[in-house]
Amino acid sequence: MPHRSPKPRGDYPFLDLASYGRWGPGQGHRLLPAQLEQIARTVRRTPEVMVKISGGGQSAKAVAAHFSYLSRQDFEIETDDGDQLKGKQRILALVDDWELDLDAAESRSSYRGVSGRKPAKLVHNIVLSMPAGTSTTGVHEASRAFAREQFALKHRYALVLHTDQPHPHVHLVVKALSEQGKRINIRKENLREWRREFARHLRAQGIAANATTRAVRGAIKSPKSDGIYRAIRAGRSTHLQERAESVARAIRAGNTEVEPGRAGLVSTRREVIRGWLGLSESLRVDGREGLAQEVQQFLKNMTPPRTERESIAQNLVRHTQKHAARDREARTR
């Protein structure tokens, strides 16, 4: 099993905008080099990494089926020992080597008699992805380094590079129970840290990559469940269709009622802007006028925060205007 590489010190790849928003004019403090790099990447719209949890398995059979699915089209499974696996028998041997049957038995025992509780996942499927056009080799190498640093000597893992879609991505399957008997509990804080670390490994491969929150980038959207999101991408979302029809009826009726969630979006945006203005002031105090101006331009280009209802309404209006323009053009021919 490969050795875990140490995490570099002195790296601050995040923007604490709230702290900068509290600084008054002329009170900026000196920014660290890594923070300056993060600011530059963000205002220049450097591609953002994606790290998400998608699926897993609560039985050894389910995990084997998951590996079979990931290895479709002859995609190779690469283990933490560096082995390259293909075929059903090799997959079953991997599942057996991870002793998932024992983990499943322990999980069933822990949850027996607890009403409404399901056995814990035996593995977690972590998807590491970058936009279309990113170097596939670079994404693969960065994913290897990320997995080694985060999980080697702790959690067994295997990864599969997928190239059947425009955006290169890696499925990193991690055994939930560590070699020391500790179960991984993935929280939002873990995902934020993993995004930062994956971006760092991509940059080490010469790939421009950034990891900031949507709010910091000014890309505020109302949250949707994964199921709704996948359905929208596939063009079969009844949720979106129902929302669109509801918004259309409201527009026709002249209903301009403000959604409850809008106040929160506006408040978040206000704090984000305060933070960016504080950063801009700190940059000027530090003699970095050029980057300060880039921050100002970045703020000017931020789209207004919109709720899901407002976004649907805007799209409906654009759709209507587009068809009206086509009709006018057809009549003048």
N, C-alpha and C positions, 0 to 999 in steps of 0.2 A: 504493500500500500504506500502511495507517495507521501513524502513528508509535507507538512503544512508550512507554507512560506510565511514569514512574519509580516505583519501589517506595518506599512511605512508610517513614521511619525510625522507630525507637523502638517498633516493634510486636513484642511477644513473645507470640504467640498459642499458647503451649504450656505444659504443666505438666511440669516436671522433678521428678517426685515423688521420685526417688532421692535428690536432693540434700537435700530437706526431711526425708527420713527419717533423715539423719545428724545433724540438729540436735537437741541435747538440750533439756530444759525450760529456758525462759528465754533460749535462745540464738537465737531466731528472728531473721531479718533482714527489713528493710523490703521489702514487695512493691510492684512497679511497678503503675501503674493498669491496664495491659493484662493483667497477670497476675491482678489482682483480678477483672476482667471475665470472664476465662476460668474462674476458679474458680466465680463466680456462675452462669455459663451451664451449667457441668457439673453442679453440685449441684442445679440447678433443672431438669435434664433438657431443656435446649434441643435442638431437633431437630438431628440429626447429618447432615452432608453425606455423600454417597457419591461417590467418584471411583474408577473401575476401568478396566482395559484389557480390551477385548472385541473380538477379531478384528483384522483388518488385511488385507494382501494381498501376495503375492510376485510378482505379475505385473500389468501395466497392465490386462489384461482382468479380472483378479480385482478390482482396485480399482474399475473401472468398474461391475462387477456389484454391488459393495458400495454404491456411491453410488446405484445404481438401487434397491436394496433400501431404503436409508435414505430415499429420496425417494418411497416408496410413498404412496398416498392423498393425492397432491399436496402433500406436505411440501416446502417450499422448501429448497434448498441455498444457504447464504450463504457467500460466499468472503471471504478476507482483504482483497480489494479492495472489498468492500461490494456485490458483484453478487448478484442473486437468480436462481438457475438452476432450470429445470424442463425435463424432456424428455431423451431419450436423446442427441440430438445435442449439447446443451449440456454434458452430462456427459462425453461423449467429448472435446469441446473442452477441458474443464477438465483431464482426465487428460493430454491432449497438451500443454497449457500447462505442466503440472508436469514434463514430460519424464521420465515414469516408465519409458518404454522404455529410455532411456539408463541410468537407475539400475538397472533389472533386469539389463541387460547387464553392468554393472560388478559387480553382486552375484554373478551366475553365474560371472564370471571369477575373482572372489576366492575362491569356494568350490569351484571346479573341482578335482577330484582329492583333496579332503579327505573322507575316509571318514566317513559318518554325519553330515555337516554339511549343513543345508539353507540355501538362499539366504535372506538377511535380508529382513524385511518392508520393503515400499516405503512403507507408511503404518501409522500406529497409530490405532486407534479408541478415543478416551478418552470414557467416559460420565460426565457430570456430572448428578447426580440429587439430588432432595429428596423428602421424604415427601408423600403425598397431601394436598391442601388448600393447598399452597404456591402462591403467585402464579406463574402461568406466565410472565407478562411479566417479573417480577423475576428468575426463573431464567434466562430468555433474555438479559436485559441483563447479569446477573452473568457468564454464560458468555462473552458477547462481550468483556467487560472482562478476564476471566481469560485468554482466548485471545490477546487483543491484548498483554497484559503479558508473557505467557510466551513467545510465539512470533513476534510481529511482527518483521519485518526479519531473522529467522533462519530459521524453518521456514514453508513455505507451509501453509495450513490452510483448512478449510471446516467449517461447523457446520450441524447440522440439529436443529431443535426438534421433539420428538415429544410429542403430546398425546393419543395413542390409549390411554394407560394412566392409572390414577388418579394416579400420581406423575409430575410433570413432569420431563423429562430432556432433555438435549442430547447428541447424538453429535458429538464434536469430532474430525474426521479430520485428522491432522497428517502431513505428509510427513516420512519418517524422515531423509532426507538434507537437511541445511540448505543455504541459499544459499551458505554458505562451504565446503561440501563435508564438513561434520562430521556424523556419524551420531548420532542421539539414542539413548541407551542407558538405558531406563527401569528404575529400581531402586525398592526399597521406600522409600528416602529421598525419591525424586522424588514418589511417591504421597502420602507424608505431607505434604510441602511443598505439593503441589497441593491437598490437602484443606484445609489451613490458608488458602491463598490464595483458594480458591473460597468458603470460608465468609466470609472478609473482604469479598469483593465482594458476596456476598448481603446481608451486614449493611449495606453501603453503599446497598443498594436497600430498606432498611427491613425486611428479612426476618431473623427470629431464626434463627441458624445457628451451629453449633458444630463443632469438629473435634478430637476426642480419640481416643486409642486405645481399643480394647475393654477392655484390662486396666485402664486408668485409670477407666473407667466401671463396672468390676466385671462386665462382660459377657464373661466368659471362656468360650470354646467351643473344642472340638477342631477343628482346621482340616479343611476338605473341599475337594476339587478343584472347579473351576467346573462340570465335567460332572456330578458328583454333586449339586451344589447346584441346578443347573437341573432335573435329573431329579426331585429332591425337590419343588421348586416346582410341577412339572407333574404330580406324583402318580404318577410312573412309575419311581421309583428302586428297582432290584433290590438295590442296596447297602443301602439303609435297610431293605428288607423282610428281607433276610438277617440284618442286624444285630438287628432286632426279634425274629426267630425264635430267634436264638442267645441273646439276653438272656432271652427267655421260658423257654427250656429251662434256662438257668442258674438262674433264679428258682425254677422247679419243683424243681430238684435241690438247692436250698439253697446254691448256689455263691456265695460272697461274696468271691471273689478280687479283690484290688485291681488295677486296670489300671496298667501301667507309667507312663503319662502323667500319672497323678493327682498324683504327687509334684511334678512341675513346675508344675502348675496351682496347687497349694496354696502352693508357694514363691513364685510370682508374686503371688498374692493377698496373702501375708504382707508382701511388699515394698511393694505398693500401699497397704495399710492403714498401714504405717509412714510412708509418704510423706504420706498424707492427714492423719495425726495430727500430723506435723511442720508441715504447712500450717496446721492448726487452731491449733497453738501460736503460729505466726508471726502469725496473724490476731489472736489475743488480745493478744499483745505490742504489736501495732499499734493496739489499741483497737477492733477490729472484732468485738465479741462476737457480734453477730447473725449475721454470715456464718460465724463459727466454729461456732456452734450448728447452722447449716444443713449444714455439713460433717459434724458428728457424726450428724445425722439421715440424711444421705446414706449414711454408713457402715452405719448400722443397717438401712437398706433394701436393702443389697446382697444379692443372692441368693448362696448358697454356690456355690463353683466346682464344676462337674460335668463329667465326661468325657462323651463321646458315649454310652457304654454306660449310664452313670448316668442321663442324660437320657431315654434310651429306656426304661429300667426304670421311672423315675418316671411317664412317660406311660402305660406299660402298666398300672401299678398304678392310676392315675387312671381309665383306661378300664374296668378290671375293677370298680372301686368304683362307677363311674357306672352300669354295667349291672346290678350287684347291687342298687343302690338302686332302679332302675326295676322290677326283678323283684319286690322286696319291696312296692313301691307297687302293682303290678298284683295281687299276691296278697291285699292288704287291701281291694281294691275289692269 
